[in-house]
């Protein structure tokens, strides 16, 4: 389980913090938005000043490494754990929930998530507008 932050978001809302300067990340967020039939997700780029104001406990460095998901109770899940949470909360992702929750498989999912996250610019290229400062 991840850490916890103070949040004032409405009950049932899930905030997804992602790298909005990354093509791969933006593509994944677009897919999540299509899967969010109930409109429960609030997706915010880590580069939005709102993130530092609303979640000062979360470091920009950590946010840049992995997606963070904050539920309405303030529980923070990172990387593979964030994907696991989303697979349970979004009905269209339920087919992914079973393999993601096989007992003892979390280390594998963490490794795979980390591998993709480290190579996301190689997978999808850099920002469209050249504003990326991460390499």
Backbone as CSV, one residue per row, in Angstrom:
resi,resn,N_x,N_y,N_z,CA_x,CA_y,CA_z,C_x,C_y,C_z
1,UNK,0.863,-1.168,0.000,0.000,0.000,0.000,0.904,1.224,0.000
2,UNK,0.461,2.274,-0.648,1.226,3.501,-0.743,1.056,4.383,0.473
3,UNK,1.495,5.605,0.320,1.396,6.576,1.400,0.022,7.227,1.387
4,UNK,-0.115,8.269,2.182,-1.389,8.956,2.292,-1.148,10.464,2.261
5,UNK,-2.093,11.198,1.669,-2.035,12.657,1.626,-3.393,13.198,2.035
6,UNK,-3.413,14.444,2.415,-4.678,15.102,2.722,-5.283,15.549,1.398
7,UNK,-6.561,15.262,1.195,-7.216,15.649,-0.050,-8.631,16.141,0.234
8,UNK,-9.074,17.040,-0.615,-10.435,17.569,-0.490,-11.276,17.181,-1.700
9,UNK,-10.809,16.205,-2.458,-11.567,15.822,-3.646,-12.848,15.088,-3.252
10,UNK,-13.862,15.173,-4.098,-15.154,14.558,-3.785,-15.055,13.044,-3.615
11,UNK,-15.948,12.502,-2.823,-16.013,11.062,-2.604,-16.167,10.349,-3.942
12,UNK,-15.416,9.281,-4.109,-15.487,8.498,-5.335,-14.548,8.978,-6.425
13,UNK,-13.972,10.157,-6.274,-13.066,10.702,-7.276,-11.679,10.107,-7.098
14,UNK,-11.034,9.826,-8.201,-9.667,9.324,-8.211,-8.837,10.294,-9.040
15,UNK,-7.769,10.824,-8.455,-6.884,11.730,-9.184,-5.703,10.934,-9.717
16,UNK,-5.478,11.043,-11.015,-4.346,10.389,-11.669,-3.344,11.479,-12.018
17,UNK,-2.149,11.380,-11.454,-1.078,12.338,-11.708,-0.090,11.692,-12.669
18,UNK,0.152,12.331,-13.803,0.952,11.723,-14.863,1.841,12.776,-15.510
19,UNK,2.788,12.333,-16.325,3.697,13.226,-17.025,3.022,13.724,-18.296
20,UNK,2.478,14.913,-18.234,1.769,15.492,-19.363,2.667,15.928,-20.499
21,UNK,3.981,15.848,-20.322,4.907,16.187,-21.399,5.389,14.935,-22.130
22,UNK,4.808,13.798,-21.807,5.232,12.521,-22.380,4.134,11.983,-23.296
23,UNK,4.462,11.731,-24.551,3.476,11.202,-25.504,2.898,9.871,-25.037
24,UNK,3.754,8.989,-24.560,3.287,7.673,-24.102,2.290,7.846,-22.957
25,UNK,2.639,8.679,-21.983,1.766,8.903,-20.829,0.439,9.509,-21.255
26,UNK,0.486,10.495,-22.136,-0.755,11.118,-22.612,-1.629,10.111,-23.347
27,UNK,-1.027,9.199,-24.087,-1.791,8.157,-24.762,-2.480,7.230,-23.777
28,UNK,-1.770,6.881,-22.701,-2.351,6.007,-21.684,-3.483,6.720,-20.943
29,UNK,-3.310,7.993,-20.691,-4.364,8.770,-20.019,-5.594,8.883,-20.919
30,UNK,-5.389,9.063,-22.216,-6.527,9.110,-23.151,-7.296,7.794,-23.103
31,UNK,-6.590,6.675,-23.030,-7.244,5.369,-22.934,-8.003,5.255,-21.608
32,UNK,-7.399,5.700,-20.509,-8.082,5.648,-19.210,-9.355,6.491,-19.229
33,UNK,-9.295,7.652,-19.842,-10.484,8.516,-19.920,-11.606,7.837,-20.694
34,UNK,-11.251,7.115,-21.755,-12.282,6.385,-22.516,-12.882,5.254,-21.682
35,UNK,-12.098,4.677,-20.795,-12.574,3.580,-19.934,-13.356,4.084,-18.725
36,UNK,-13.289,5.371,-18.458,-13.931,5.961,-17.281,-15.374,6.339,-17.595
37,UNK,-16.224,5.345,-17.707,-17.619,5.571,-18.093,-18.399,6.377,-17.058
38,UNK,-18.005,6.278,-15.794,-18.724,6.980,-14.728,-18.153,8.371,-14.448
39,UNK,-17.082,8.750,-15.137,-16.503,10.076,-14.927,-15.872,10.262,-13.559
40,UNK,-15.248,9.235,-13.031,-14.656,9.285,-11.688,-13.210,9.764,-11.691
41,UNK,-12.542,9.710,-12.844,-11.128,10.077,-12.893,-10.931,11.569,-13.091
42,UNK,-9.966,12.071,-12.410,-9.504,13.452,-12.576,-8.033,13.320,-12.934
43,UNK,-7.699,13.540,-14.186,-6.329,13.354,-14.662,-5.637,14.708,-14.727
44,UNK,-4.487,14.811,-14.048,-3.786,16.084,-13.953,-2.308,15.851,-14.255
45,UNK,-1.757,16.656,-15.157,-0.333,16.570,-15.471,0.482,17.017,-14.263
46,UNK,1.560,16.316,-13.994,2.431,16.693,-12.878,3.027,18.075,-13.084
47,UNK,2.985,18.593,-14.305,3.535,19.915,-14.608,2.540,21.039,-14.330
48,UNK,1.311,20.692,-14.002,0.287,21.680,-13.666,0.597,22.235,-12.274
49,UNK,0.668,23.566,-12.103,0.963,24.153,-10.785,-0.007,23.690,-9.695
50,UNK,-1.191,23.295,-10.067,-2.179,22.791,-9.126,-1.641,21.601,-8.324
51,UNK,-0.809,20.773,-8.957,-0.297,19.565,-8.296,0.567,19.933,-7.089
52,UNK,1.469,20.865,-7.247,2.330,21.270,-6.130,1.518,21.892,-5.003
53,UNK,0.464,22.626,-5.357,-0.386,23.250,-4.343,-1.260,22.226,-3.629
54,UNK,-1.847,21.317,-4.399,-2.795,20.360,-3.830,-2.128,19.151,-3.177
55,UNK,-0.952,18.765,-3.689,-0.265,17.579,-3.171,1.191,17.914,-2.836
56,UNK,1.443,18.828,-1.900,2.823,19.234,-1.612,3.685,18.093,-1.050
57,UNK,3.053,17.047,-0.534,3.805,15.926,0.027,4.451,15.058,-1.052
58,UNK,3.990,15.196,-2.289,4.501,14.374,-3.383,5.593,15.139,-4.120
59,UNK,6.773,14.556,-4.205,7.893,15.258,-4.840,7.772,15.214,-6.361
60,UNK,8.221,16.278,-6.995,8.195,16.351,-8.457,9.050,15.243,-9.051
61,UNK,10.143,14.908,-8.395,11.019,13.840,-8.888,10.284,12.495,-8.903
62,UNK,9.608,12.171,-7.818,8.861,10.907,-7.744,7.725,10.900,-8.758
63,UNK,7.032,12.025,-8.896,5.935,12.117,-9.860,6.436,11.925,-11.287
64,UNK,7.656,12.365,-11.557,8.237,12.220,-12.886,8.654,10.802,-13.211
65,UNK,8.863,9.990,-12.196,9.275,8.600,-12.425,8.119,7.661,-12.702
66,UNK,7.003,7.841,-11.965,5.890,6.910,-12.061,4.566,7.637,-11.880
67,UNK,3.534,7.090,-12.499,2.189,7.607,-12.311,1.797,7.442,-10.844
68,UNK,1.110,8.438,-10.309,0.576,8.397,-8.950,-0.940,8.506,-9.033
69,UNK,-1.622,7.725,-8.226,-3.076,7.769,-8.155,-3.464,8.040,-6.716
70,UNK,-4.310,9.058,-6.518,-4.769,9.437,-5.180,-6.271,9.208,-5.133
71,UNK,-6.719,8.354,-4.194,-8.157,8.126,-4.082,-8.772,9.174,-3.155
72,UNK,-10.078,9.140,-3.008,-10.792,10.162,-2.240,-10.404,10.175,-0.768
73,UNK,-9.896,9.046,-0.257,-9.473,9.006,1.146,-8.048,9.511,1.325
74,UNK,-7.363,9.825,0.213,-6.001,10.329,0.291,-4.932,9.258,0.152
75,UNK,-5.341,8.007,-0.035,-4.360,6.940,-0.241,-3.681,7.141,-1.591
76,UNK,-2.355,7.045,-1.602,-1.566,7.231,-2.815,-1.020,5.873,-3.255
77,UNK,-1.246,5.561,-4.504,-0.666,4.361,-5.091,0.213,4.797,-6.245
78,UNK,1.326,4.107,-6.421,2.335,4.509,-7.388,2.637,3.354,-8.340
79,UNK,2.854,3.679,-9.601,3.301,2.685,-10.573,2.349,1.518,-10.724
80,UNK,2.874,0.309,-10.549,2.079,-0.911,-10.734,0.900,-0.961,-9.772
81,UNK,1.090,-0.491,-8.547,-0.021,-0.472,-7.589,-1.132,0.465,-8.060
82,UNK,-0.756,1.561,-8.725,-1.747,2.490,-9.281,-2.536,1.818,-10.393
83,UNK,-1.848,1.085,-11.238,-2.524,0.367,-12.320,-3.473,-0.680,-11.739
84,UNK,-3.029,-1.369,-10.690,-3.886,-2.367,-10.052,-5.168,-1.720,-9.513
85,UNK,-5.031,-0.576,-8.865,-6.209,0.116,-8.333,-7.160,0.489,-9.464
86,UNK,-6.627,1.062,-10.530,-7.472,1.470,-11.647,-8.165,0.270,-12.283
87,UNK,-7.494,-0.876,-12.304,-8.105,-2.077,-12.887,-9.307,-2.556,-12.076
88,UNK,-9.349,-2.219,-10.804,-10.492,-2.586,-9.958,-11.598,-1.545,-10.012
89,UNK,-11.254,-0.302,-10.254,-12.236,0.786,-10.193,-12.929,1.083,-11.515
90,UNK,-12.322,0.729,-12.632,-12.900,1.012,-13.946,-13.392,-0.307,-14.552
91,UNK,-14.709,-0.485,-14.658,-15.243,-1.768,-15.141,-14.653,-2.258,-16.463
92,UNK,-14.340,-1.362,-17.386,-13.766,-1.801,-18.654,-12.361,-2.388,-18.485
93,UNK,-11.723,-2.133,-17.346,-10.392,-2.685,-17.082,-10.441,-3.938,-16.206
94,UNK,-11.637,-4.362,-15.813,-11.739,-5.537,-14.953,-11.034,-6.768,-15.522
95,UNK,-11.022,-6.991,-16.845,-10.285,-8.160,-17.339,-8.796,-8.138,-16.976
96,UNK,-8.243,-6.950,-16.788,-6.836,-6.847,-16.383,-6.641,-7.112,-14.893
97,UNK,-7.692,-6.941,-14.125,-7.573,-7.068,-12.672,-7.118,-8.464,-12.257
98,UNK,-7.638,-9.486,-12.901,-7.290,-10.849,-12.504,-5.787,-11.117,-12.628
99,UNK,-5.167,-10.926,-13.799,-3.719,-11.190,-13.845,-2.902,-10.239,-12.974
100,UNK,-3.367,-8.995,-12.826,-2.624,-8.034,-11.998,-2.660,-8.382,-10.511
101,UNK,-3.650,-9.188,-10.102,-3.815,-9.517,-8.686,-3.494,-10.968,-8.347
102,UNK,-2.838,-11.681,-9.245,-2.417,-13.050,-8.923,-1.470,-12.960,-7.725
103,UNK,-1.739,-13.736,-6.681,-0.879,-13.673,-5.493,0.594,-13.895,-5.854
104,UNK,1.430,-13.029,-5.311,2.872,-13.124,-5.534,3.368,-12.494,-6.821
105,UNK,2.458,-11.931,-7.640,2.879,-11.386,-8.935,3.278,-9.912,-8.890
106,UNK,3.033,-9.228,-7.787,3.309,-7.790,-7.739,4.762,-7.439,-8.065
107,UNK,5.765,-8.176,-7.596,7.142,-7.829,-7.990,7.349,-7.842,-9.509
108,UNK,6.722,-8.769,-10.200,6.822,-8.814,-11.659,6.191,-7.567,-12.271
109,UNK,4.980,-7.198,-11.804,4.297,-6.020,-12.350,5.077,-4.746,-12.045
110,UNK,5.695,-4.666,-10.858,6.521,-3.488,-10.527,7.702,-3.386,-11.492
111,UNK,8.349,-4.525,-11.743,9.495,-4.543,-12.642,9.077,-4.129,-14.051
112,UNK,7.978,-4.704,-14.558,7.498,-4.362,-15.893,7.111,-2.886,-15.998
113,UNK,6.404,-2.379,-14.990,6.017,-0.969,-14.991,7.269,-0.095,-15.027
114,UNK,8.234,-0.412,-14.187,9.471,0.358,-14.115,10.213,0.335,-15.455
115,UNK,10.246,-0.813,-16.088,10.914,-0.943,-17.382,10.244,-0.043,-18.422
116,UNK,8.929,-0.081,-18.490,8.199,0.763,-19.445,8.384,2.243,-19.092
117,UNK,8.265,2.584,-17.816,8.387,3.989,-17.395,9.763,4.552,-17.748
118,UNK,10.812,3.761,-17.534,12.163,4.237,-17.845,12.381,4.431,-19.344
119,UNK,11.643,3.689,-20.154,11.845,3.718,-21.604,10.706,4.382,-22.366
120,UNK,9.855,5.111,-21.677,8.659,5.649,-22.321,8.973,6.632,-23.443
121,UNK,10.070,7.377,-23.343,10.408,8.304,-24.420,10.912,7.541,-25.643
122,UNK,11.562,6.413,-25.424,11.990,5.575,-26.554,10.790,4.928,-27.227
123,UNK,9.784,4.575,-26.449,8.603,3.905,-26.985,7.727,4.840,-27.815
124,UNK,7.580,6.083,-27.377,6.625,6.981,-28.031,7.226,8.304,-28.477
125,UNK,8.493,8.493,-28.275,9.102,9.761,-28.650,8.940,10.803,-27.563
126,UNK,9.527,11.919,-27.823,9.461,13.011,-26.868,8.205,13.839,-27.097
127,UNK,8.115,14.944,-26.416,6.935,15.812,-26.506,6.734,16.322,-27.922
128,UNK,5.489,16.575,-28.237,5.141,17.129,-29.540,5.659,18.550,-29.705
129,UNK,5.667,19.310,-28.617,6.032,20.731,-28.736,7.469,21.020,-28.329
130,UNK,8.271,19.994,-28.072,9.670,20.198,-27.732,9.894,20.735,-26.340
131,UNK,8.880,20.715,-25.487,9.015,21.288,-24.148,9.604,20.325,-23.136
132,UNK,9.855,19.097,-23.524,10.393,18.113,-22.567,11.813,18.493,-22.161
133,UNK,12.068,18.377,-20.908,13.410,18.628,-20.390,14.012,17.348,-19.849
134,UNK,13.219,16.283,-19.794,13.699,14.990,-19.294,14.229,14.183,-20.477
135,UNK,15.275,13.418,-20.249,15.839,12.574,-21.318,15.936,11.160,-20.816
